[in-house]
Amino acid sequence: MREREIGTALLAWYDSHARALPWRIGPAERRAGHRPDPYRVWLSEVMLQQTTVAAVRDYFHRFTSRWPDVAALAEADDGEVMAEWAGLGYYARARNLLKCARAVVADHDGRFPETSAALLTLPGIGPYTAAAIAAIACDEPATVVDGNVERVTARLFAVETPLPNAKPELTALARRLTPETRPGDHAQAMMDLGATICTPRNPACGICPLRLFCAGHASGIATELPRKLAKKPKPTRFGIAYVGTREDGAALLERRPERGLLGGTLGWPGSAWTEATPAPAPPAAADWRESPGAVRHTFTHFHLVLTVLTARLPAGSNPERGHFVSRDNFRPGDLPTVMRKVHDLASRALLTD
């Protein structure tokens, strides 16, 4: 059967070429009887959503050093977790990490459920993450489909339907490939193949372990797959950020609402982000001055341009919004990327003032 031959060839390649990742139990360790930790699998999968392996490594090491298991994370301070997450983006993931950890401790005695169906009942765990944890940590033959798997599957079966319309077909084909034995290693092998050989551009077909089975390669269209529908251009939104500091170095910051973009994170007070630059509405009375230039940042669905206003606030300042954070307790690195850009622009402006 073709699917079985593909699976055998893929696992043979994985046994020799698996990536060494800090959250992974490799094939040699599996053979020696070591089992993946569901906590580390879960944490890595959440971090890796919309983010690269290279970007996640350091974050994963810091998280697991501070919170080595799900019980420790469940007891963590929300603000400290959000600060450690700063820069990874998609901050709803960090909020859901805490909700999920606390649910695992409160409702499951600190142990992750062992089936994808049960995992789906936890906060912030969707079909992909549930399947990944169940397959990798619990040996359930769940089908794990990320971008790498979609690309490998589209090329293997020469699926020319463009994404995202092709997702159901690709998931069904990936399910046909999912084995009853070593499903976790199979899932990770598909991911590794897509990340290292069956890459989006210039795939290394000459050394691919599945080349003889690949309909896309045989048809000469592998590099064109998966096809994608044209994306709509992103709109641009505008806003104002206010960087206020007291003479003692304390910074005026505010925590954003739990819901919405950058929800729950600490940042500079600012306006709504709208189609035109809004009218100024400073958080405190002061001589606010516009910094030269602007902060530009791109989110998933739009580009953002921020005007940055700075001011020295008097010692007895009573802001209408936000709260002061002392110089000793303020770390720019704890801010989301766009807020760090605001800080950097304001700092340059103040140095030249």
Residue pairs with C-beta under 8 A, 6 or more apart in sequence:
2 213
3 176
3 177
4 179
5 213
6 156
6 177
6 210
6 213
7 177
7 179
7 186
9 209
9 210
9 213
10 186
10 189
10 190
10 193
10 209
10 210
11 182
11 185
11 186
11 189
12 209
13 189
13 193
13 209
14 27
14 185
14 188
14 189
14 192
14 193
15 27
15 28
17 192
17 196
18 24
18 26
18 27
18 188
18 189
18 192
19 53
19 192
19 195
19 196
20 26
21 44
21 53
22 44
22 57
22 60
22 61
22 64
23 40
23 41
23 43
23 44
23 60
24 36
24 44
24 188
25 34
25 35
25 36
27 185
30 185
35 137
36 136
36 137
36 184
37 137
38 111
38 112
38 114
38 133
38 137
38 138
39 69
39 70
39 73
39 112
40 64
41 132
41 133
41 136
41 137
42 100
42 112
42 125
42 129
42 133
42 137
43 60
43 63
43 64
43 97
44 56
44 60
45 128
45 129
45 132
45 133
46 93
46 96
46 97
46 124
46 129
47 56
47 59
47 60
47 63
47 88
47 93
48 56
49 90
49 93
49 129
50 89
50 90
50 300
51 88
51 89
51 90
53 195
55 88
56 88
59 84
59 85
59 87
59 88
62 84
63 73
63 84
66 72
66 76
66 80
66 84
67 73
67 76
69 110
70 101
70 104
70 105
70 110
70 112
71 105
71 110
73 81
73 97
73 98
73 101
74 98
74 101
74 102
74 104
74 105
74 106
76 98
76 101
78 95
78 98
78 264
79 255
79 266
81 94
81 97
81 98
82 91
82 94
82 95
82 264
82 265
82 266
82 334
83 266
83 331
83 334
85 91
85 93
85 94
85 97
86 265
86 333
86 334
86 335
86 336
86 337
86 340
87 333
87 336
87 337
87 340
88 94
89 336
89 337
91 261
91 262
91 263
91 264
91 265
91 336
92 124
92 263
93 124
94 264
95 124
95 258
95 263
95 264
96 123
96 124
97 124
99 123
99 124
100 122
100 123
100 124
100 125
103 122
103 123
104 110
104 111
104 112
104 122
112 119
112 122
112 133
112 137
113 119
113 121
113 122
114 134
114 137
114 138
114 140
115 134
115 138
115 140
116 127
116 130
116 131
116 133
116 134
116 135
116 140
116 142
117 130
119 125
119 129
119 130
119 133
119 134
120 126
120 127
120 130
125 133
128 144
128 145
128 146
130 142
131 142
131 143
131 144
131 145
131 187
132 142
132 144
132 187
134 140
134 142
135 141
135 142
135 143
135 144
135 178
135 183
135 184
135 186
135 187
136 144
136 184
136 187
136 188
137 184
138 184
139 182
139 183
139 184
140 183
141 178
141 179
141 180
141 183
142 178
142 183
142 187
143 171
143 174
143 175
143 178
144 174
144 178
144 187
144 190
144 191
145 153
145 167
145 170
145 171
145 174
146 191
147 194
148 190
148 191
148 193
148 194
148 195
148 198
149 170
149 174
149 187
149 190
149 191
149 194
150 163
150 166
150 167
150 170
150 174
150 226
151 194
151 198
151 200
151 225
151 226
152 190
152 193
152 194
152 198
152 210
153 159
153 170
153 173
153 174
153 177
153 190
154 166
154 170
154 216
154 225
154 226
155 198
155 203
155 214
155 215
155 216
155 217
155 222
155 225
155 226
156 173
156 210
156 213
156 214
156 215
156 216
157 173
157 215
157 216
158 215
158 216
158 218
158 219
158 221
158 225
159 166
159 169
159 170
159 173
159 225
159 226
160 221
160 225
160 227
161 169
161 227
162 226
162 227
162 228
162 229
163 226
163 227
163 228
163 229
164 229
165 229
166 226
166 227
170 226
174 190
177 186
177 190
178 186
178 187
179 186
193 208
193 209
193 210
197 203
197 204
197 207
197 208
198 204
198 208
198 210
201 223
202 223
203 222
203 223
205 211
205 214
205 217
205 222
208 214
208 217
211 217
214 222
216 222
216 225
234 298
234 301
234 302
234 303
235 275
235 301
235 302
235 303
236 302
236 303
236 304
236 305
237 273
237 274
237 275
237 302
237 303
237 304
237 305
238 273
238 274
238 275
238 276
238 277
238 278
238 304
238 305
238 306
238 307
239 270
239 271
239 272
239 273
239 274
239 277
239 278
239 304
239 305
239 306
239 307
240 270
240 271
240 277
240 278
240 280
240 281
240 306
240 307
240 308
240 309
241 267
241 268
241 269
241 270
241 271
241 295
241 306
241 307
241 308
241 309
241 339
241 342
242 252
242 268
242 269
242 270
242 282
242 283
242 288
242 309
242 310
242 311
243 251
243 252
243 268
243 291
243 308
243 309
243 310
243 311
243 342
243 343
243 346
244 251
244 252
244 269
244 283
244 284
244 286
244 310
244 311
244 312
244 313
244 317
244 319
245 251
245 252
245 310
245 311
245 312
245 313
246 252
246 312
246 313
246 314
246 315
246 317
246 324
247 312
247 314
247 315
248 315
248 326
248 327
249 326
249 327
249 330
250 324
250 325
250 326
250 327
250 330
251 324
251 325
251 327
251 330
252 268
252 269
252 283
252 284
252 313
252 317
252 319
252 322
252 323
252 324
253 266
253 267
253 268
253 269
253 322
253 323
253 324
253 325
253 330
254 266
254 267
254 268
254 269
254 283
254 321
254 322
254 323
255 264
255 265
255 266
255 267
256 262
256 263
256 264
256 265
256 266
256 267
257 263
257 264
258 264
261 299
262 336
262 338
262 339
265 335
265 336
265 339
266 325
266 334
266 335
266 339
267 335
267 336
267 338
267 339
267 342
268 339
268 342
268 343
269 283
269 319
269 321
269 322
270 306
271 278
271 280
271 281
272 278
273 302
273 304
277 307
280 288
280 309
282 288
282 309
282 311
283 319
283 320
283 321
283 322
284 311
284 313
284 317
284 318
284 319
284 320
284 321
284 322
285 317
286 311
286 312
286 313
286 314
286 317
287 311
287 312
288 309
288 310
288 311
289 309
289 310
289 311
289 349
289 353
290 307
290 308
290 309
291 307
291 308
291 309
291 310
291 345
291 346
291 348
291 349
292 349
293 308
293 345
294 305
294 306
294 307
294 308
294 345
295 304
295 305
295 306
295 308
295 338
295 341
295 342
295 345
296 303
296 304
296 305
296 306
296 341
297 303
297 304
297 306
297 337
297 338
297 341
298 304
304 338
306 338
306 341
306 342
308 342
308 345
308 346
308 349
310 346
310 349
310 350
313 319
332 340
332 343
332 344
333 340
335 343
